[in-house]
Amino acid sequence: MKWSRRHTLIAGLALIGLTNAVALGGAAYNRSGEPESILSLTQRELRPPYVWTGRNETSGLALQLQWRVLQGDGRNIGLYRLATYSGAIPGWLDRAKMASLGFDVKLSTASPDVGRGSPYERQLPRDVLVVLELDGPAYREALERAAKTASEVEAKNERGEGKKVADQMIDRETRHSSRLFAVDAGLDRAALRSKFPDRTKYAIVRGQVRPARVSESKAAAGAIGNLSAPGVNVPLAMRGVFEGVTPDGYDQPSAGDKRFEARLAFGRRLEPWLVSAAKK
């Protein structure tokens, strides 16, 4: 049989249909049964992308989940987006944890050639499970670190401007910055859930960990990236809740932003979807 353009068109449409069916089937399976976890988040943890204006009702909207890590040196409480950042190095992702994830921590962390990285760092990333904690001990420690840093800034500034800067730091941490932190990683889902049983405070997501070094000590460590929830699609019926919510910087919304609360569920495949959303 001679292959024609008509056959090509039919084959293309069939492939598109099959792809859509697989995607819909995967989404349906993810949402079947009881959710693996449900977190109640606000505009501090869910942000629309910079390019979305809300003017086109037919345009899709995917919120970005904001998460952070506590670094081991106590200096930084940086915030990273699931969708865009793959270099978050938490203090708990140390040599022992990396070994438990299957990495060879006996390899040298010294770089033989500039720009190539060490033998340890050249190991390939591994797929793991990452635990996200909402408004828990990690966030309380972040508040303590912010208060300590603010106090140091105020004390060192001799012109009287330190208090203003310190107040801004405290305000950002207590009112604007995300309360969602990556606090653990592992390979056994049941073991992680046993360790973190509260399904309203802890969500388990898929992600990757790659080898990294703590810069000062050159100790073996790891970096988190490529989590399985790069964006959360907003159903058309909930779109109005997010009108006027626009990001301003990496960890602080603009003063005019509207507030909301949304319940985010994670299903069998550990992928998220919006259960409900309401203005506050």
Sequence and secondary structure as in RCSB ss.txt:
>XXXX:A:sequence
MKWSRRHTLIAGLALIGLTNAVALGGAAYNRSGEPESILSLTQRELRPPYVWTGRNETSGLALQLQWRVLQGDGR
NIGLYRLATYSGAIPGWLDRAKMASLGFDVKLSTASPDVGRGSPYERQLPRDVLVVLELDGPAYREALERAAKTA
SEVEAKNERGEGKKVADQMIDRETRHSSRLFAVDAGLDRAALRSKFPDRTKYAIVRGQVRPARVSESKAAAGAIG
NLSAPGVNVPLAMRGVFEGVTPDGYDQPSAGDKRFEARLAFGRRLEPWLVSAAKK
>XXXX:A:secstr
    HHHHHHHHHHHHHHHHHHHHHHHHHHHSSS SEEEEEETTTEE  TT  S  TTS  EEEEEEE   TTSS
   EEETTT   B  TTS HHHHHHTT  TTS  S SSTTT  TTTTS  EEEEEEEEESSHHHHHHHHHHHHHH
HHHHHH TTS HHHHHHHHHHIIIIIS  EEEEEEES HHHHHHHS  TTTEEEEEEEEEEEEETTTTEEEEEEE
  S S EE  GGGGGGGTT    SSS   TT   EEEEEEE TTS EEEEEEEE 
